[in-house]
Amino acid sequence: MNALKKMAAERGAYIAVVTLFLIGATVLSTILHKDSDYAAGLTKPDENIPSTEAESAQNIEEPDFSYERFAMTFTGSINAGSMLGSSSYGTLGGLYDEKGGGYFLEDITDITKKDDMTLSFLSSVFSDSEELSARDKSGESEIGWYKAPAKNADILSLGGIDAVSLECPGTKDYGSDGYSDTKAALDECGIRWGDSGKAIYSTHSSGVSVGVYPCTYKADNVPGIISWIENASSSRDFVAVMISTSGKVTDEMTSDFHSFIDAGADLVVATNSRGIVSTESYGDGYIAYSLGSLVNGADKYGEKYSSILEAELIINGGAVERVNYSITPVLNYSDSESWHPSPAANS
């Protein structure tokens, strides 16, 4: 009898334990499962949200990847010579002999070699002639005659420079012979050049054509510059003026640059070795009053900053749809490296 009571008591305890377990499992299941059709942790979708599955393919427009780009870069002036062609220690010519032509612009090639065309202002002479005569500069405030051997023109080609304006005073400091020798050295290195008698033209694979006119800013030159702009803008899709200036930006200069845009120029970009001057959007065009001096063989510790202007032409359907402009500040030298410009953001 006692054995039967003991067995009944153990069975009752077992049933109680099982019952409590099932009750606990039911409560836990209620907490973790809000809907028996969805696993724990997932939320049943709101049945009131309309389905867009049927219409999504019809209403979404594919992005337009049909446009092309023509990227142009403009830098400040480059004086790649030394006084009277010297290559002594401490001169740019001496540094070239030590480090080679690739050294000087190596830190900006990420910019100059990713575009379609990079243009600079050249302000020195390349020549191997020992017979050149320096131009008389008596009465002028800035005295100096800077030149380098013809091979040193690879400073430009190795640095990603594609074309230069020769409309800077330094290119004419050794007369017509020095000017001719400079052109020949540039040709040898594959560098295109232009001056007031020769514009620089380029045509994109899309058929969009660009004209760039190198010139010097003088009051007497303004009518001729406007005439070229009017002719070029009638046949070219993008027209730029590269202009060498000196001194401060005056009201007269600003008015003349505005007149270039009014005549049909899309871009006016100037250089002035005295330093960087502001940029301006005017009318349908853009003006950079001075990009400064990128490399100046006259002074390793001259103007510390210059700038690089990038013009990105967005081409759609064989026409220029818009132009994006951007400026990159450049540190021309550091305490440890002279004549070695680098984007300021990298410094």
Buried (B, 14 or more C-beta within 10 A) or exposed (E): EEEEEEEEEEEEEEEEEEEEEEEEEEEEEEEEBEEEEEEEEEEEEEEEEEEEEEEEEEEEEEEEEEEBEBBBBBBBBBBBBBBBBBBEEEBBBBBBBEBBBEBBBBBBBEBBBEBBBBBBBBBBBBBBBEEBEBEEEEEEEEEBBBBBBBBBBBBBBBBBBBBBBBBBBBBBBBEEBBBEBBBBBBEBBEBBBBBBEEBBBBEBEBEBBBBBBBBBBBEEBBEEBBEBBEBBBEEBBBBBBBBBBBEEBEEEBBEBBBBBBBBBBBBBBBBBBBBBBEBBEBEEBBBBBBBBBBBBBBBBEBBEBBBBBBBBBBBEEEEBEEBEBEEBBBBBBEEEBBBBBBBBEEE
